[in-house]
Amino acid sequence: MTLPPNVLLDRIGSRTARVGVIGLGYVGLPLLLEFVEQGFPALGFDIDDQKIDALLRGESYIRHIARERVAAAVGKGLDATVDFSRLAACDAILMCVPTPLTDHRDPDLSFVEQTTTSVAEHLRAGQLVTLESTTYPGTTREIVVPILERSGLRAGHDFFVAYSPEREDPANPNFTTRTIPKVVGGLTPACRKVAAALYRGVVTNVVEVSSCDAAEATKILENTFRAVNIALVNELKMVFHRMGIDPWEVIDGAATKPFGFMRFTPGPGLGGHCIPIDPFYLTWKAREFDMPTRFIEMAGEINSSMPYYVCQRLLEGLSQRGLGIRGAKVLIVGLAYKKNVDDDRESPSYKLIEILQRWGAHVDYHDPYVPRIRATRHYPQLAGQESVGLDGADGYDAVLIATDHDGVDWAALLAAARLVIDTRGVYRTPHDKVVPA
């Protein structure tokens, strides 16, 4: 007999349902805090005991999440642990773990599989399990459900399964976890009903779709749309540079059209955990259906090539001054993938450093949000390198602007620098020191 949802729905309605959030990073921590703030008993899970210790002390390890907010949540009962056996005490389990790519740009679902296996070991009847990690359509049904059913329980009968993609945008002043609409799809209608009810307890607008597959495809579409349009403006930037036209002026002009145009801006490449990765999940899955995704793959090629284009512009700028790249001193401004955050995941700055070092340059970086490079999957050799101050900018052959943090005194930097490679349109007035890139 199919398990009726009434018991869990009653607990959700009375805010007595205990919510467990697995993965306390840029997605999981804001979600956990939101549940606590809205009156739910909530328990965070992570394999990083340093994160757990920080939370229990009321401290934040993510810059745009205020320490005061974490401390207040602890005062309201927020708990966190590395002990996954405590999953059995949760009524709803939300998985917010990474979904990276392999070195060959194939989906790496190892974090999802390992986490789901841990959930299955402690699964009990009546629980809701939701995946929030961005992935290809079919992941919940084809990967998550079979692992959970190793418990001997049947998905959609003994427990509920749903998919609801995260939509976090760190440091966005206009939208928060609570105000960003939440898409929800369930394995069955009852699963969707329970999951939607849970999220309505913390999110102002829940959008229900017909299935987990449809919800997964929704997130893939969102990020592919951004990747393709960013690739378009990146390609046009290169074309307009060759024509002697300022691409930022063109974008500003086009953006005055009140309909039929959406503003996207070029840069040194894609960063963050979503846009550089998610379209390739769809490309990989489409091969199973004998469907080429030429448009997506072309956009990926353009965006992946941008760090090389930027380095070539740097090479040209040095050459015009009678300098070569080998032995040149280069200062990269910005390691975070976007302004005013400490998130350096998939940042194009890492690729810029790698290319320039391979060409023989000496490279330092400045970023007040990332004072020290942490160990990364693809650039372990950079771990431990520390941010340098901008007061020594005049000692570098070139300064390369990769991230336009608001806190930088750009006028002072231009005055001190010998050569500036500007990938973000910081300097809109032509200057003999500035090479747009």
Backbone hydrogen bonds in HBPLUS format (Angstrom, degrees):
<---DONOR---> <-ACCEPTOR-->    atom                        ^
c    i                          cat <-CA-CA->   ^        H-A-AA   ^      H-
h    n   atom  resd res      DA  || num        DHA   H-A  angle D-A-AA Bond
n    s   type  num  typ     dist DA aas  dist angle  dist       angle   num
A0003-LEU N   A0157-HIS O   2.63 MM 154  5.17 148.2  1.73 132.1 143.2     1
A0009-LEU N   A0005-PRO O   2.89 MM   4  5.99 163.9  1.92 162.7 167.6     2
A0010-ASP N   A0006-ASN O   2.84 MM   4  5.98 152.9  1.91 149.8 156.1     3
A0011-ARG N   A0007-VAL O   3.14 MM   4  6.47 154.3  2.21 145.1 151.8     4
A0012-ILE N   A0008-LEU O   2.86 MM   4  6.15 154.0  1.93 150.3 158.0     5
A0013-GLY N   A0009-LEU O   2.84 MM   4  6.03 162.5  1.87 148.7 153.8     6
A0014-SER N   A0010-ASP O   2.97 MM   4  6.17 147.6  2.08 144.1 152.1     7
A0016-THR N   A0011-ARG O   2.86 MM   5  5.01 153.3  1.93 151.1 153.8     8
A0017-ALA N   A0011-ARG O   3.19 MM   6  4.80 134.9  2.41 116.3 109.4     9
A0015-ARG N   A0012-ILE O   3.05 MM   3  4.90 154.4  2.12 100.7 108.5    10
A0091-ASP N   A0018-ARG O   2.77 MM  73  5.18 148.6  1.86 135.1 145.6    11
A0092-ALA N   A0018-ARG O   3.15 MM  74  6.50 155.9  2.21 157.8 158.9    12
A0019-VAL N   A0041-PRO O   2.91 MM  22  6.38 158.5  1.96 156.8 160.6    13
A0043-LEU N   A0019-VAL O   2.81 MM  24  6.20 156.5  1.87 158.3 162.6    14
A0020-GLY N   A0092-ALA O   2.76 MM  72  6.07 169.4  1.77 162.3 166.0    15
A0094-LEU N   A0020-GLY O   2.76 MM  74  6.12 166.8  1.78 166.6 170.3    16
A0021-VAL N   A0043-LEU O   2.98 MM  22  6.40 153.1  2.05 148.6 156.7    17
A0045-PHE N   A0021-VAL O   2.78 MM  24  5.99 155.1  1.84 161.9 158.0    18
A0022-ILE N   A0094-LEU O   2.83 MM  72  6.12 169.2  1.84 163.9 167.3    19
A0096-CYS N   A0022-ILE O   2.79 MM  74  5.72 162.8  1.82 159.7 165.6    20
A0023-GLY N   A0045-PHE O   2.82 MM  22  6.04 168.7  1.83 156.3 158.8    21
A0029-LEU N   A0025-GLY O   3.10 MM   4  5.55 158.6  2.15 136.5 143.2    22
A0031-LEU N   A0027-VAL O   3.37 MM   4  6.49 157.5  2.42 146.6 153.1    23
A0032-LEU N   A0028-GLY O   2.86 MM   4  6.06 161.5  1.89 155.6 160.7    24
A0033-LEU N   A0029-LEU O   2.95 MM   4  6.17 167.2  1.97 159.5 162.4    25
A0034-GLU N   A0030-PRO O   2.99 MM   4  6.15 151.9  2.07 141.8 149.4    26
A0035-PHE N   A0031-LEU O   3.10 MM   4  6.43 157.4  2.16 152.5 157.2    27
A0036-VAL N   A0032-LEU O   3.12 MM   4  6.43 161.8  2.16 152.4 157.2    28
A0037-GLU N   A0033-LEU O   2.86 MM   4  6.06 164.5  1.88 153.9 158.4    29
A0038-GLN N   A0034-GLU O   3.00 MM   4  6.15 135.8  2.20 141.8 152.6    30
A0040-PHE N   A0035-PHE O   2.95 MM   5  5.37 158.9  2.00 160.0 153.0    31
A0039-GLY N   A0036-VAL O   3.03 MM   3  5.28 160.6  2.07 112.1 114.6    32
A0044-GLY N   A0079-ASP O   2.84 MM  35  6.23 164.0  1.86 140.4 144.2    33
A0081-THR N   A0044-GLY O   2.81 MM  37  6.22 148.5  1.91 151.9 160.1    34
A0046-ASP N   A0081-THR O   3.26 MM  35  6.65 147.2  2.37 150.3 157.5    35
A0051-LYS N   A0048-ASP O   3.15 MM   3  5.56 127.8  2.44 107.1 118.6    36
A0052-ILE N   A0048-ASP O   3.32 MM   4  6.71 161.0  2.36 148.4 153.5    37
A0053-ASP N   A0049-ASP O   2.91 MM   4  6.06 165.0  1.93 147.0 150.8    38
A0054-ALA N   A0050-GLN O   3.01 MM   4  6.15 157.6  2.06 142.3 148.4    39
A0055-LEU N   A0051-LYS O   2.98 MM   4  6.24 164.0  2.01 155.1 158.6    40
A0056-LEU N   A0052-ILE O   3.00 MM   4  6.24 166.4  2.02 156.9 160.3    41
A0057-ARG N   A0053-ASP O   3.09 MM   4  6.29 131.2  2.33 138.6 151.0    42
A0057-ARG N   A0054-ALA O   3.14 MM   3  5.15 133.7  2.37  95.2 108.1    43
A0059-GLU N   A0054-ALA O   2.82 MM   5  5.07 164.4  1.84 150.2 147.1    44
A0058-GLY N   A0055-LEU O   2.78 MM   3  4.92 154.0  1.84 106.5 115.0    45
A0065-ILE N   A0062-ILE O   3.01 MM   3  5.58 159.6  2.05 121.3 127.9    46
A0069-ARG N   A0066-ALA O   3.07 MM   3  5.32 128.5  2.35 100.2 113.0    47
A0070-VAL N   A0066-ALA O   3.33 MM   4  6.79 156.6  2.39 149.3 154.4    48
A0071-ALA N   A0067-ARG O   2.89 MM   4  6.15 168.2  1.91 159.4 162.8    49
A0072-ALA N   A0068-GLU O   2.96 MM   4  6.06 155.5  2.02 141.5 147.9    50
A0073-ALA N   A0069-ARG O   3.03 MM   4  6.26 150.9  2.12 142.7 150.5    51
A0074-VAL N   A0070-VAL O   2.94 MM   4  6.28 153.4  2.01 152.9 160.2    52
A0075-GLY N   A0071-ALA O   3.04 MM   4  6.32 150.6  2.13 142.8 150.9    53
A0076-LYS N   A0072-ALA O   3.07 MM   4  6.40 126.4  2.37 134.2 148.3    54
A0076-LYS N   A0073-ALA O   3.00 MM   3  4.94 132.5  2.24  92.8 106.4    55
A0078-LEU N   A0073-ALA O   2.91 MM   5  5.43 164.6  1.93 140.0 137.8    56
A0077-GLY N   A0074-VAL O   3.04 MM   3  5.12 160.2  2.08 103.9 109.7    57
A0086-ARG N   A0083-ASP O   3.23 MM   3  6.09 167.0  2.24 119.6 123.3    58
A0087-LEU N   A0084-PHE O   3.11 MM   3  5.58 164.5  2.13 113.5 116.3    59
A0088-ALA N   A0085-SER O   3.43 MM   3  6.31 165.3  2.45 118.1 119.9    60
A0089-ALA N   A0086-ARG O   3.12 MM   3  5.56 152.1  2.20 108.9 116.3    61
A0090-CYS N   A0087-LEU O   2.98 MM   3  5.33 163.0  2.01 114.1 119.7    62
A0128-LEU N   A0091-ASP O   2.95 MM  37  6.38 151.4  2.03 145.2 154.5    63
A0093-ILE N   A0128-LEU O   2.73 MM  35  6.10 157.3  1.78 158.9 166.5    64
A0130-THR N   A0093-ILE O   2.85 MM  37  6.21 166.1  1.87 164.3 167.7    65
A0095-MET N   A0130-THR O   2.81 MM  35  6.17 168.3  1.82 166.5 170.0    66
A0132-GLU N   A0095-MET O   2.87 MM  37  5.80 157.1  1.92 164.6 161.8    67
A0108-ASP N   A0100-PRO O   2.97 MM   8  5.43 150.6  2.06 157.0 147.5    68
A0102-THR N   A0106-ASP O   2.76 MM   4  5.26 155.1  1.82 151.1 159.8    69
A0105-ARG N   A0102-THR O   2.97 MM   3  5.08 157.5  2.02 116.5 115.9    70
A0113-GLU N   A0109-LEU O   2.86 MM   4  6.09 167.2  1.88 162.0 165.8    71
A0114-GLN N   A0110-SER O   2.87 MM   4  5.96 164.4  1.90 148.4 152.9    72
A0115-THR N   A0111-PHE O   2.98 MM   4  5.99 160.1  2.02 142.5 148.6    73
A0116-THR N   A0112-VAL O   2.87 MM   4  5.98 163.8  1.90 150.4 155.5    74
A0117-THR N   A0113-GLU O   2.95 MM   4  6.08 150.7  2.03 143.2 151.2    75
A0118-SER N   A0114-GLN O   3.09 MM   4  6.40 151.8  2.18 142.6 149.6    76
A0119-VAL N   A0115-THR O   2.96 MM   4  6.33 152.8  2.04 148.9 157.0    77
A0120-ALA N   A0116-THR O   2.85 MM   4  6.09 160.0  1.89 150.4 155.7    78
A0121-GLU N   A0117-THR O   3.13 MM   4  6.37 144.0  2.27 142.9 151.3    79
A0122-HIS N   A0119-VAL O   2.99 MM   3  5.47 150.7  2.08 112.0 120.8    80
A0123-LEU N   A0120-ALA O   3.41 MM   3  4.92 168.8  2.43  96.4  99.6    81
A0126-GLY N   A0158-ASP O   2.76 MM  32  6.10 162.0  1.80 157.4 163.4    82
A0160-PHE N   A0127-GLN O   2.81 MM  33  6.14 167.3  1.82 161.2 163.9    83
A0129-VAL N   A0160-PHE O   2.84 MM  31  6.15 158.1  1.89 146.1 151.5    84
A0162-ALA N   A0129-VAL O   3.01 MM  33  6.42 151.6  2.09 150.8 154.0    85
A0131-LEU N   A0162-ALA O   3.15 MM  31  6.64 153.3  2.22 146.6 148.5    86
A0164-SER N   A0131-LEU O   3.04 MM  33  6.35 163.3  2.07 157.7 162.8    87
A0166-GLU N   A0132-GLU O   3.19 MM  34  5.43 152.2  2.28 146.8 138.7    88
A0139-THR N   A0136-TYR O   3.27 MM   3  6.03 159.9  2.31 146.8 145.8    89
A0142-GLU N   A0138-GLY O   2.74 MM   4  5.67 161.2  1.78 157.5 163.7    90
A0143-ILE N   A0139-THR O   2.76 MM   4  5.22 156.3  1.81 142.0 148.2    91
A0144-VAL N   A0139-THR O   3.18 MM   5  6.58 156.3  2.24 145.1 152.4    92
A0145-VAL N   A0140-THR O   2.92 MM   5  6.11 158.2  1.97 166.4 169.9    93
A0148-LEU N   A0144-VAL O   3.00 MM   4  6.25 164.7  2.02 158.4 163.0    94
A0149-GLU N   A0145-VAL O   2.92 MM   4  6.11 151.8  2.00 156.4 164.7    95
A0150-ARG N   A0147-ILE O   3.11 MM   3  5.44 159.1  2.15 107.6 114.2    96
A0151-SER N   A0148-LEU O   3.15 MM   3  5.98 165.6  2.17 118.5 122.9    97
A0152-GLY N   A0149-GLU O   3.02 MM   3  5.47 166.6  2.04 112.8 117.1    98
A0157-HIS N   A0154-ARG O   3.14 MM   3  5.38 156.9  2.20 122.2 126.1    99
A0158-ASP N   A0154-ARG O   2.73 MM   4  5.23 166.0  1.75 153.6 158.6   100
A0156-GLY N   A0159-PHE O   2.75 MM   3  5.63 150.1  1.83 163.9 172.4   101
A0187-LEU N   A0161-VAL O   3.02 MM  26  5.66 166.2  2.04 152.3 149.2   102
A0163-TYR N   A0185-GLY O   2.79 MM  22  5.37 162.0  1.83 162.7 166.2   103
A0185-GLY N   A0163-TYR O   2.96 MM  22  5.37 161.4  1.99 157.6 163.6   104
A0172-ASN N   A0169-ASP O   3.06 MM   3  5.72 148.1  2.17 149.0 146.6   105
A0179-THR N   A0176-THR O   3.09 MM   3  5.23 121.7  2.45  98.8 113.2   106
A0180-ILE N   A0176-THR O   2.98 MM   4  5.98 139.1  2.15 160.7 166.8   107
A0204-THR N   A0178-ARG O   2.99 MM  26  6.09 167.5  2.00 165.7 164.3   108
A0182-LYS N   A0205-ASN O   2.84 MM  23  6.30 158.1  1.88 156.1 162.7   109
A0207-VAL N   A0182-LYS O   2.69 MM  25  5.81 163.5  1.72 141.9 147.7   110
A0184-VAL N   A0207-VAL O   2.86 MM  23  6.11 152.3  1.93 154.8 155.7   111
A0209-VAL N   A0184-VAL O   2.89 MM  25  6.05 161.8  1.93 155.3 155.9   112
A0192-ARG N   A0188-THR O   2.99 MM   4  6.32 160.6  2.02 156.6 161.4   113
A0193-LYS N   A0189-PRO O   2.94 MM   4  6.14 154.9  2.00 146.1 153.1   114
A0194-VAL N   A0190-ALA O   3.08 MM   4  6.31 162.0  2.11 151.5 154.5   115
A0195-ALA N   A0191-CYS O   3.02 MM   4  6.21 171.6  2.03 154.8 157.4   116
A0196-ALA N   A0192-ARG O   2.84 MM   4  5.88 164.4  1.87 151.1 156.1   117
A0197-ALA N   A0193-LYS O   3.05 MM   4  6.16 153.3  2.13 140.5 147.8   118
A0198-LEU N   A0194-VAL O   3.02 MM   4  6.32 154.2  2.09 148.6 155.5   119
A0199-TYR N   A0195-ALA O   3.03 MM   4  6.34 168.7  2.05 158.4 159.7   120
A0200-ARG N   A0196-ALA O   2.93 MM   4  6.05 147.4  2.04 144.8 154.1   121
A0201-GLY N   A0198-LEU O   3.05 MM   3  5.43 147.1  2.16 105.3 115.3   122
A0202-VAL N   A0199-TYR O   2.97 MM   3  5.49 162.0  2.00 114.5 120.2   123
A0203-VAL N   A0199-TYR O   2.79 MM   4  5.75 143.3  1.92 159.6 172.0   124
A0215-ALA N   A0211-SER O   3.17 MM   4  6.45 155.5  2.24 142.7 149.0   125
A0216-GLU N   A0212-CYS O   2.87 MM   4  6.12 158.8  1.91 155.1 161.1   126
A0217-ALA N   A0213-ASP O   2.89 MM   4  6.11 156.5  1.95 147.5 154.1   127
A0218-THR N   A0214-ALA O   2.94 MM   4  6.10 141.0  2.10 139.1 149.6   128
A0219-LYS N   A0215-ALA O   3.35 MM   4  6.70 158.1  2.40 149.0 151.0   129
A0220-ILE N   A0216-GLU O   3.19 MM   4  6.47 161.6  2.23 147.1 152.5   130
A0221-LEU N   A0217-ALA O   2.88 MM   4  6.04 156.3  1.94 148.4 154.4   131
A0222-GLU N   A0218-THR O   3.05 MM   4  6.34 160.6  2.09 149.3 154.1   132
A0223-ASN N   A0219-LYS O   3.15 MM   4  6.42 168.5  2.17 155.7 156.8   133
A0224-THR N   A0220-ILE O   2.89 MM   4  5.94 152.6  1.96 147.9 156.4   134
A0225-PHE N   A0221-LEU O   2.88 MM   4  5.91 159.5  1.93 152.0 157.0   135
A0226-ARG N   A0222-GLU O   3.30 MM   4  6.62 154.0  2.37 140.1 146.2   136
A0227-ALA N   A0223-ASN O   2.95 MM   4  6.16 162.3  1.98 145.6 150.8   137
A0228-VAL N   A0224-THR O   2.91 MM   4  6.02 166.0  1.93 156.3 158.9   138
A0229-ASN N   A0225-PHE O   3.16 MM   4  6.27 162.1  2.19 144.2 149.2   139
A0230-ILE N   A0226-ARG O   2.87 MM   4  5.99 154.6  1.93 152.3 159.5   140
A0231-ALA N   A0227-ALA O   2.97 MM   4  6.11 152.5  2.05 141.0 148.9   141
A0232-LEU N   A0228-VAL O   3.01 MM   4  6.31 146.7  2.13 140.4 149.5   142
A0233-VAL N   A0229-ASN O   3.12 MM   4  6.46 162.8  2.15 148.5 150.7   143
A0234-ASN N   A0230-ILE O   2.87 MM   4  6.04 149.8  1.96 147.3 156.9   144
A0235-GLU N   A0231-ALA O   2.90 MM   4  6.09 157.0  1.95 148.3 153.8   145
A0236-LEU N   A0232-LEU O   2.92 MM   4  6.18 162.7  1.95 150.6 155.9   146
A0237-LYS N   A0233-VAL O   2.82 MM   4  5.87 145.9  1.93 137.9 147.2   147
A0238-MET N   A0234-ASN O   3.25 MM   4  6.56 154.7  2.31 143.4 148.0   148
A0239-VAL N   A0235-GLU O   3.06 MM   4  6.41 155.6  2.12 147.3 154.6   149
A0240-PHE N   A0236-LEU O   2.76 MM   4  5.96 168.8  1.78 157.9 160.4   150
A0241-HIS N   A0237-LYS O   2.90 MM   4  6.06 154.1  1.96 147.3 154.5   151
A0242-ARG N   A0238-MET O   3.20 MM   4  6.39 157.8  2.25 141.1 146.3   152
A0243-MET N   A0239-VAL O   3.05 MM   4  6.38 140.1  2.22 141.0 152.7   153
A0244-GLY N   A0240-PHE O   2.94 MM   4  6.06 112.4  2.41 138.5 154.9   154
A0245-ILE N   A0240-PHE O   2.81 MM   5  4.92 165.0  1.84 150.7 148.1   155
A0244-GLY N   A0241-HIS O   3.07 MM   3  5.07 151.4  2.16  99.4 108.4   156
A0250-VAL N   A0246-ASP O   3.21 MM   4  6.56 154.0  2.28 148.1 155.4   157
A0251-ILE N   A0247-PRO O   2.91 MM   4  6.17 158.6  1.96 147.9 153.2   158
A0252-ASP N   A0248-TRP O   2.94 MM   4  6.08 163.7  1.96 146.0 150.7   159
A0253-GLY N   A0249-GLU O   2.94 MM   4  6.12 156.3  2.00 143.4 150.2   160
A0254-ALA N   A0250-VAL O   2.87 MM   4  6.13 163.7  1.89 153.5 157.6   161
A0255-ALA N   A0251-ILE O   2.91 MM   4  6.01 149.8  2.00 148.3 156.7   162
A0256-THR N   A0253-GLY O   3.21 MM   3  5.63 160.6  2.25 108.9 114.8   163
A0257-LYS N   A0254-ALA O   3.12 MM   3  5.90 167.2  2.14 120.3 124.4   164
A0272-GLY N   A0345-ARG O   2.76 MM  73  5.03 145.1  1.88 165.0 159.5   165
A0277-ILE N   A0274-CYS O   3.01 MM   3  5.46 145.4  2.13 114.4 124.9   166
A0278-ASP N   A0274-CYS O   2.82 MM   4  5.53 165.7  1.84 164.5 169.5   167
A0280-PHE N   A0277-ILE O   3.03 MM   3  5.79 138.0  2.21 122.9 132.9   168
A0281-TYR N   A0278-ASP O   2.92 MM   3  5.22 141.4  2.07 108.8 120.3   169
A0283-THR N   A0279-PRO O   3.03 MM   4  6.36 157.9  2.08 146.0 152.6   170
A0284-TRP N   A0280-PHE O   2.97 MM   4  6.00 158.5  2.02 137.9 143.1   171
A0285-LYS N   A0281-TYR O   3.06 MM   4  6.28 161.3  2.10 144.7 149.7   172
A0286-ALA N   A0282-LEU O   2.84 MM   4  5.96 153.9  1.91 152.3 159.6   173
A0288-GLU N   A0285-LYS O   3.06 MM   3  5.59 142.5  2.20 112.3 121.6   174
A0289-PHE N   A0286-ALA O   2.94 MM   3  5.36 146.3  2.05 108.6 118.5   175
A0291-MET N   A0286-ALA O   3.10 MM   5  5.25 163.7  2.13 139.9 140.1   176
A0290-ASP N   A0287-ARG O   3.05 MM   3  4.88 163.2  2.08 109.1 109.2   177
A0297-GLU N   A0293-THR O   2.99 MM   4  6.21 167.0  2.00 159.5 163.7   178
A0298-MET N   A0294-ARG O   2.87 MM   4  5.96 155.0  1.93 147.7 154.4   179
A0299-ALA N   A0295-PHE O   3.04 MM   4  6.27 157.8  2.10 145.0 151.0   180
A0300-GLY N   A0296-ILE O   2.93 MM   4  6.21 153.6  2.00 146.8 154.5   181
A0301-GLU N   A0297-GLU O   2.95 MM   4  6.22 149.5  2.04 143.9 151.7   182
A0302-ILE N   A0298-MET O   3.03 MM   4  6.34 157.8  2.08 151.2 156.3   183
A0303-ASN N   A0299-ALA O   2.97 MM   4  6.20 174.4  1.98 157.0 158.3   184
A0304-SER N   A0300-GLY O   2.90 MM   4  5.91 155.2  1.96 143.6 151.1   185
A0305-SER N   A0301-GLU O   3.08 MM   4  6.11 132.0  2.32 135.4 146.7   186
A0305-SER N   A0302-ILE O   3.12 MM   3  5.20 133.1  2.35  96.7 109.6   187
A0306-MET N   A0303-ASN O   3.33 MM   3  5.44 154.8  2.40 101.3 108.3   188
A0308-TYR N   A0305-SER O   3.04 MM   3  5.47 124.8  2.36 110.3 123.9   189
A0309-TYR N   A0305-SER O   3.13 MM   4  6.48 151.5  2.21 149.9 158.6   190
A0309-TYR N   A0306-MET O   3.05 MM   3  4.94 114.7  2.50  95.1 111.2   191
A0310-VAL N   A0306-MET O   2.91 MM   4  6.16 162.4  1.94 160.7 164.6   192
A0311-CYS N   A0307-PRO O   3.00 MM   4  6.19 159.7  2.04 144.1 149.4   193
A0312-GLN N   A0308-TYR O   2.93 MM   4  6.12 146.2  2.05 141.3 150.8   194
A0313-ARG N   A0309-TYR O   2.98 MM   4  6.31 149.7  2.07 147.3 155.2   195
A0314-LEU N   A0310-VAL O   2.99 MM   4  6.35 148.5  2.09 145.1 154.3   196
A0315-LEU N   A0311-CYS O   2.90 MM   4  6.17 153.6  1.97 143.7 150.9   197
A0316-GLU N   A0312-GLN O   2.93 MM   4  6.24 153.6  2.00 146.7 153.4   198
A0317-GLY N   A0313-ARG O   2.92 MM   4  6.17 156.3  1.98 144.7 151.2   199
A0318-LEU N   A0314-LEU O   2.95 MM   4  6.23 160.7  1.98 155.2 159.4   200
A0319-SER N   A0315-LEU O   2.93 MM   4  6.08 157.8  1.98 145.2 152.1   201
A0320-GLN N   A0316-GLU O   2.98 MM   4  6.22 152.6  2.06 149.5 155.4   202
A0321-ARG N   A0318-LEU O   2.95 MM   3  5.21 143.2  2.09 104.0 115.5   203
A0323-LEU N   A0318-LEU O   2.88 MM   5  4.95 163.4  1.91 139.3 136.4   204
A0322-GLY N   A0319-SER O   2.95 MM   3  4.95 162.1  1.98 110.9 112.3   205
A0328-ALA N   A0325-ILE O   3.03 MM   3  5.15 162.2  2.07 118.9 123.3   206
A0327-GLY N   A0360-GLY O   2.79 MM  33  5.77 175.2  1.79 130.2 131.7   207
A0362-HIS N   A0328-ALA O   2.78 MM  34  6.04 170.0  1.79 166.2 169.8   208
A0397-ASP N   A0329-LYS O   2.82 MM  68  5.25 132.8  2.05 131.5 145.9   209
A0398-ALA N   A0329-LYS O   3.28 MM  69  6.74 146.0  2.40 157.0 161.3   210
A0330-VAL N   A0362-HIS O   2.83 MM  32  6.13 168.1  1.84 167.9 171.0   211
A0364-ASP N   A0330-VAL O   2.98 MM  34  6.40 160.4  2.02 162.4 168.9   212
A0331-LEU N   A0398-ALA O   2.96 MM  67  6.40 161.2  2.00 154.9 160.8   213
A0400-LEU N   A0331-LEU O   2.75 MM  69  6.09 160.7  1.79 151.2 157.9   214
A0332-ILE N   A0364-ASP O   2.89 MM  32  6.24 171.0  1.90 147.6 148.3   215
A0366-HIS N   A0332-ILE O   2.84 MM  34  6.31 146.8  1.95 159.8 164.0   216
A0333-VAL N   A0400-LEU O   2.81 MM  67  6.04 165.6  1.83 152.4 156.4   217
A0402-ALA N   A0333-VAL O   2.91 MM  69  5.72 156.5  1.97 144.2 152.0   218
A0403-THR N   A0333-VAL O   3.03 MM  70  6.27 153.2  2.11 152.4 150.3   219
A0334-GLY N   A0366-HIS O   2.80 MM  32  5.87 156.8  1.85 155.4 163.3   220
A0337-TYR N   A0343-ASP O   2.99 MM   6  6.42 163.3  2.02 155.4 154.9   221
A0347-SER N   A0344-ASP O   3.21 MM   3  5.22 157.8  2.27 126.1 120.9   222
A0350-TYR N   A0347-SER O   3.23 MM   3  5.97 149.6  2.33 117.3 122.4   223
A0352-LEU N   A0348-PRO O   2.97 MM   4  6.30 156.0  2.03 151.4 158.8   224
A0353-ILE N   A0349-SER O   2.93 MM   4  6.19 160.1  1.97 150.3 154.5   225
A0354-GLU N   A0350-TYR O   2.98 MM   4  6.23 162.8  2.01 147.7 152.5   226
A0355-ILE N   A0351-LYS O   2.93 MM   4  6.12 166.9  1.94 155.5 158.1   227
A0356-LEU N   A0352-LEU O   3.02 MM   4  6.14 174.0  2.02 154.3 156.2   228
A0357-GLN N   A0353-ILE O   2.91 MM   4  6.00 160.7  1.95 152.4 158.1   229
A0358-ARG N   A0354-GLU O   2.97 MM   4  6.08 152.5  2.05 143.1 151.1   230
A0359-TRP N   A0355-ILE O   2.98 MM   4  6.27 137.7  2.16 143.6 155.7   231
A0361-ALA N   A0356-LEU O   2.91 MM   5  5.39 161.9  1.94 155.0 149.0   232
A0360-GLY N   A0357-GLN O   3.00 MM   3  5.03 155.8  2.06 101.1 108.6   233
A0388-VAL N   A0365-TYR O   2.88 MM  23  6.17 160.0  1.92 152.5 158.6   234
A0370-VAL N   A0367-ASP O   3.17 MM   3  5.33 142.2  2.32 102.9 113.1   235
A0387-SER N   A0371-PRO O   2.93 MM  16  4.99 164.8  1.95 130.4 133.1   236
A0373-ILE N   A0385-GLN O   2.85 MM  12  5.43 166.2  1.87 161.9 166.6   237
A0384-GLY N   A0373-ILE O   2.84 MM  11  5.24 176.2  1.84 146.0 146.3   238
A0382-LEU N   A0379-TYR O   3.12 MM   3  5.81 165.2  2.14 120.2 124.6   239
A0383-ALA N   A0380-PRO O   3.20 MM   3  5.51 162.3  2.24 110.3 115.6   240
A0385-GLN N   A0382-LEU O   3.15 MM   3  5.93 167.6  2.17 143.5 146.0   241
A0393-ALA N   A0390-LEU O   3.08 MM   3  5.17 159.1  2.13 117.2 115.2   242
A0395-GLY N   A0392-GLY O   2.95 MM   3  5.63 165.1  1.97 122.8 127.5   243
A0396-TYR N   A0393-ALA O   3.24 MM   3  5.74 165.6  2.26 118.8 119.3   244
A0399-VAL N   A0419-LEU O   2.79 MM  20  6.14 156.8  1.84 154.3 161.5   245
A0421-ILE N   A0399-VAL O   2.77 MM  22  6.17 161.5  1.81 155.4 161.1   246
A0401-ILE N   A0421-ILE O   2.80 MM  20  6.08 161.3  1.84 163.4 169.2   247
A0423-THR N   A0401-ILE O   3.35 MM  22  5.93 155.2  2.41 142.8 150.0   248
A0408-VAL N   A0405-HIS O   3.47 MM   3  6.01 172.6  2.48 115.0 116.9   249
A0413-LEU N   A0409-ASP O   3.03 MM   4  6.29 151.9  2.11 147.2 155.9   250
A0414-LEU N   A0410-TRP O   2.97 MM   4  6.16 159.7  2.02 146.9 151.3   251
A0415-ALA N   A0411-ALA O   3.06 MM   4  6.30 154.2  2.13 144.2 151.4   252
A0416-ALA N   A0412-ALA O   3.06 MM   4  6.26 146.4  2.18 143.4 151.6   253
A0417-ALA N   A0413-LEU O   2.87 MM   4  5.94 156.8  1.93 155.6 161.6   254
A0420-VAL N   A0433-LYS O   2.85 MM  13  5.92 168.6  1.86 153.5 152.1   255
A0435-VAL N   A0420-VAL O   2.78 MM  15  6.12 163.6  1.80 169.9 175.1   256
A0422-ASP N   A0435-VAL O   3.02 MM  13  6.13 153.6  2.09 138.0 146.5   257
A0437-ALA N   A0422-ASP O   2.80 MM  15  5.49 159.8  1.84 140.8 134.6   258
A0434-VAL N   A0431-HIS O   3.02 MM   3  5.34 150.3  2.11 111.0 119.8   259
